[in-house]
Amino acid sequence: MFVMKLLGVPDDEHDALRAALWTHVDQDHLYYRHRWRARDLVIWDNRCTNHKRDPYDPESQRILHRVQIAGTRPF
């Protein structure tokens, strides 16, 4: 989790709250998992999508293109 400081939370509560939040969001049923097929294209919004990859064969070819689009900030 890339949280440096939760604004408005006293230091003595910060680590416990951050750990509780991470425990909540890091549940398998909250992640999107894709079953890849040839010519698949997957697009997600990093601001509001929980994703991670499963182990893969390092000998297989993987191509990733990252695109960042300017726009509105998340709410």
SULCOR-V223363 format. One record per residue. RES is the residue in three letters. PHI is phi in whole degrees, 0 to 359 (none if undefined). PSI is psi in whole degrees, 0 to 359 (* if undefined). Layout:
{{RES:PHI:PSI} {RES:PHI:PSI}}
This chain:
{{MET:none:135} {PHE:261:46} {VAL:260:122} {MET:271:317} {LYS:203:132} {LEU:271:111} {LEU:298:136} {GLY:83:1} {VAL:256:124} {PRO:302:147} {ASP:306:323} {ASP:290:341} {GLU:259:343} {HIS:303:305} {ASP:297:320} {ALA:294:318} {LEU:293:317} {ARG:299:317} {ALA:296:319} {ALA:295:319} {LEU:297:316} {TRP:296:318} {THR:301:321} {HIS:293:310} {VAL:285:339} {ASP:268:49} {GLN:255:134} {ASP:308:321} {HIS:289:352} {LEU:264:358} {TYR:262:146} {TYR:271:131} {ARG:238:133} {HIS:249:135} {ARG:265:103} {TRP:290:141} {ARG:226:161} {ALA:306:138} {ARG:72:12} {ASP:292:147} {LEU:227:126} {VAL:238:131} {ILE:233:135} {TRP:218:163} {ASP:257:110} {ASN:299:341} {ARG:289:336} {CYS:216:21} {THR:234:132} {ASN:264:122} {HIS:213:152} {LYS:202:162} {ARG:258:152} {ASP:274:164} {PRO:303:149} {TYR:219:164} {ASP:287:116} {PRO:295:346} {GLU:277:345} {SER:279:154} {GLN:277:131} {ARG:231:130} {ILE:238:128} {LEU:231:129} {HIS:243:127} {ARG:255:135} {VAL:231:133} {GLN:245:132} {ILE:241:130} {ALA:289:146} {GLY:180:204} {THR:282:154} {ARG:281:152} {PRO:294:157} {PHE:288:*}}
